[in-house]
Amino acid sequence: MGAAEQSHRSVLAINDCGLLLVQDNVGTWLIQGSADGSIYAAGDRLVWLLPLLERTLTDVRAALSHVPLADTPLPALVRFALTAWGEHWPALALGWLESGWPIRDLLDVLADMKDSPALSQPLRHRALRLARAAAQT
């Protein structure tokens, strides 16, 4: 383990290209490039975190089991992905919601999704189903 990695409390590989999600000793979440060591604020580079959605929510939770997910950049990532271009990232984010990600703070986004002519009918229906289920709880 290098000196840079030792100064971080949490480390999670984002992709196979060397990007890492790290938490420094004061709790700030950063994205680090393993090849050159460049470091960026995770909240400023949510698009770089999108590959995390290709993993199951269970796997990501297990990798970050020592920290509440609400204290990570993941809530912002899920919101960002639900509003992202195309269908791939919104579909993966909906999968996380269907797997147990908290929906309460995303009801506004789900309402927009269910009515969006830019999304396919299956995605709109998934958003509607999740919004209805959350409203019943």
C-alpha positions as CSV (number, residue, x, y, z in Angstrom):
1,M,0.0,0.0,0.0
2,G,1.4,3.3,-1.1
3,A,1.6,6.5,1.1
4,A,-1.3,8.0,-0.8
5,E,-3.5,5.0,-0.1
6,Q,-2.5,5.0,3.6
7,S,-3.8,8.5,4.0
8,H,-7.3,7.4,3.0
9,R,-9.9,5.7,5.2
10,S,-12.0,4.2,2.4
11,V,-11.0,3.0,-1.0
12,L,-13.4,1.6,-3.7
13,A,-12.4,0.9,-7.2
14,I,-14.7,2.7,-9.6
15,N,-13.7,0.9,-12.8
16,D,-11.1,-1.2,-14.3
17,C,-9.1,1.8,-15.6
18,G,-7.7,2.8,-12.2
19,L,-10.2,5.3,-10.9
20,L,-10.7,5.0,-7.1
21,L,-13.3,6.5,-4.8
22,V,-11.5,7.4,-1.6
23,Q,-12.3,9.1,1.6
24,D,-9.6,11.1,3.2
25,N,-8.8,11.3,6.9
26,V,-11.2,14.2,7.4
27,G,-14.1,12.5,5.6
28,T,-13.9,14.2,2.2
29,W,-14.8,11.9,-0.7
30,L,-12.4,12.1,-3.6
31,I,-11.8,10.4,-7.0
32,Q,-8.2,9.4,-7.5
33,G,-6.5,8.3,-10.7
34,S,-4.2,5.5,-9.8
35,A,-2.0,6.0,-12.9
36,D,-1.1,9.6,-12.2
37,G,-2.4,10.2,-8.6
38,S,-4.6,13.1,-9.7
39,I,-7.3,13.8,-7.1
40,Y,-10.7,15.5,-7.7
41,A,-13.7,16.2,-5.4
42,A,-16.1,13.3,-6.0
43,G,-19.1,15.6,-6.0
44,D,-17.7,17.6,-8.9
45,R,-17.2,14.5,-11.0
46,L,-20.3,12.4,-10.6
47,V,-20.2,11.2,-14.2
48,W,-16.9,9.4,-13.3
49,L,-18.8,7.5,-10.6
50,L,-21.5,6.2,-13.0
51,P,-19.7,2.8,-13.4
52,L,-20.5,2.0,-9.8
53,L,-24.1,1.6,-10.8
54,E,-23.1,-1.3,-13.0
55,R,-22.4,-3.2,-9.8
56,T,-25.2,-4.5,-7.6
57,L,-26.3,-2.3,-4.7
58,T,-25.4,-5.2,-2.4
59,D,-21.8,-5.2,-3.6
60,V,-21.3,-1.5,-3.2
61,R,-22.9,-1.6,0.2
62,A,-20.6,-4.4,1.2
63,A,-17.5,-2.5,0.0
64,L,-18.6,0.6,2.0
65,S,-20.1,-1.3,4.9
66,H,-18.1,0.8,7.5
67,V,-19.7,4.1,6.5
68,P,-23.4,5.1,6.1
69,L,-24.2,5.3,2.4
70,A,-26.0,8.7,3.1
71,D,-22.6,10.1,4.0
72,T,-21.0,9.1,0.7
73,P,-21.4,10.7,-2.8
74,L,-23.8,7.8,-3.7
75,P,-27.1,9.7,-3.1
76,A,-25.9,12.4,-5.4
77,L,-24.8,9.8,-7.9
78,V,-28.2,8.0,-7.9
79,R,-30.0,11.3,-8.4
80,F,-27.6,12.3,-11.2
81,A,-28.0,8.9,-12.9
82,L,-31.8,9.1,-12.8
83,T,-31.6,12.4,-14.8
84,A,-28.8,11.3,-17.1
85,W,-29.0,11.2,-20.9
86,G,-30.2,8.0,-22.6
87,E,-31.7,5.0,-20.9
88,H,-28.6,3.1,-19.6
89,W,-27.8,5.1,-16.5
90,P,-31.4,5.8,-15.5
91,A,-32.2,2.1,-15.9
92,L,-29.3,1.1,-13.6
93,A,-30.3,3.7,-11.0
94,L,-33.8,2.4,-11.1
95,G,-32.4,-1.0,-10.5
96,W,-30.7,0.3,-7.3
97,L,-34.0,1.7,-6.1
98,E,-35.7,-1.6,-6.8
99,S,-33.0,-3.3,-4.8
100,G,-33.7,-1.2,-1.7
101,W,-32.0,2.2,-2.2
102,P,-34.0,4.8,-0.3
103,I,-36.6,6.4,-2.5
104,R,-38.1,9.1,-0.2
105,D,-35.6,11.9,-1.4
106,L,-36.1,11.0,-5.0
107,L,-39.8,11.2,-5.4
108,D,-39.5,14.5,-7.4
109,V,-37.2,12.8,-9.9
110,L,-39.4,9.8,-10.2
111,A,-42.4,12.1,-10.9
112,D,-40.4,13.7,-13.7
113,M,-39.3,10.4,-15.1
114,K,-42.8,8.9,-15.2
115,D,-44.0,11.7,-17.4
116,S,-40.9,12.2,-19.5
117,P,-41.5,11.7,-23.3
118,A,-37.7,11.2,-23.6
119,L,-37.8,7.9,-21.8
120,S,-39.1,4.6,-23.0
121,Q,-42.4,3.3,-21.7
122,P,-40.8,0.5,-19.6
123,L,-38.6,3.1,-17.8
124,R,-41.6,5.4,-17.2
125,H,-43.6,2.5,-15.8
126,R,-40.7,1.5,-13.5
127,A,-40.5,5.0,-12.2
128,L,-44.3,5.2,-11.7
129,R,-44.3,1.8,-9.9
130,L,-41.5,2.9,-7.5
131,A,-43.2,6.3,-6.8
132,R,-46.5,4.6,-6.0
133,A,-44.8,2.0,-3.7
134,A,-43.0,4.8,-1.9
135,A,-46.2,6.8,-1.5
136,Q,-47.9,3.8,0.2
137,T,-45.3,3.5,2.9
